[in-house]
Amino acid sequence: MRDVIVVGAGPAGTSAAYHLAKAGLDVLILEKTSFPREKVCGDGLTPRAVDELRALDLDLSSWYRTEGVRLIASGRTLEIPWPSGHGLTRTRTDLDELLARNAVAAGATLQENTRVTAPLEDQNRITGVRTSTATHKARLVIAADGASSRLSVALGLHPRRDRPIGIAGRRYFRSPRHEDAHLEIWLDLAPAGYGWVFGMGDGTCNVGVALLRTRHPDYHRLLTRWLDRLPAAWGFTDTNATGPLRGAALPMGYTRRPHYLPGLLLAGDSGGMVNPFSGEGIAYSLEAGRIAAETIIKAHRTTSPDRTLQTYPSAIRHANGRPFTMARAFTRALDNPHLMRLATRHGLSYPTLMRLALTLTGSLPPASPKTATDHLATALTRLTPPS
């Protein structure tokens, strides 16, 4: 019997596996596909994500570095440097394999091309998983199998109807803008939606759109219309595309709960851990994997493991519950076309206000040392109920 089975080798699963294996636990990762594999993502890594990657002892020296975000709306542009640290970009094709191999180097076992078909249960507790070819038993299971999370669905954990599920589409283009040091966000494409241009530093840009609340989004049409407006010199044309347009769901604001059942922890997209305002998911997945691992390690070393494991949902809420509540409120407001136009037309004229909004929603890390804006954001956040 294993100590822990991790279902899914994305950022949440491999983060958890690394920390668990480093602590000496016997960890098995089950991944339904094989590496390298492609995932739809903006590929932008905020300073928050960079901090989590450093905790995984990865060598980040050769990764493409970003210095901040650039916001564009209604003919205005506002550049906001990262308040502390720096960002990075890296394709998910590279990132996910690096994270998986890193977990293996720490001592975890990885099985690729292994699809989990059902959980194993004994006396109302998850005791392992069944695949198409075998059964695997473990003291604990981490469901890190993405937005669809078949493992969670098999246990009756469906997405909450009161929480939005957004959608994003992205495409790679060869472009002279590939060495842009800012993550560029276009805010006025659609209500509760935005576009992005992220330089990858390798001759290409990741260009895409996200719709955070629309019920029936047509991201293909939105992206096409937007790209037609952009300068031809940027090269965002079919001729310069290195692959097709691909889309994916954005499970936001804890769309699936509870995050813990006896024997099972949800981490990353399986638990809806995407920021409802920015659509960022990698940092929160890496963080959730670490928190899950820390909780399991504590439980492994105590005489009352179940009591310790039951603290996992509150630890997740403590980390991001309040910013997620604020993020949902902001996104709900921006779903109103009139408020969206008002915010994008005038918001960029007030940099301090924009920094406050981004900090409140967890989209921008606080400065070090904290500024007056950061202290105000902290005070307002404390008054906000967690999601």
Protein Blocks (a to p, Z undefined) as FASTA:
>chain_A
ZZbdcehjafklmmmmmmmmmnopacddddfbdcddddddehiacfklmmmmmmnopafk
lpccdfbdcddeehiacddddfbhcdddddfklmmmmmmmmmmmnopacdehiacfbdcd
eehiafbdcdfkbccddfbdcdfebjnommlmmnopacdfkbccddddddddddfklmcc
bdcddfklbghiacddddehnopacdddddfkbmbdcfklmmmmmmmmpcfklopafklp
gbdcddddddehhlaccfbdehiacehjlnopacfklopaklmmmmmmmmmmmmmmmmmm
pcblmlmmmmmmmmmmmmmmmmmmmmmmmmmmmmpmklmmmmmmmmmmmmmlmmmmmmmn
opaccdddddfklmmmmmmmmmpccZZ
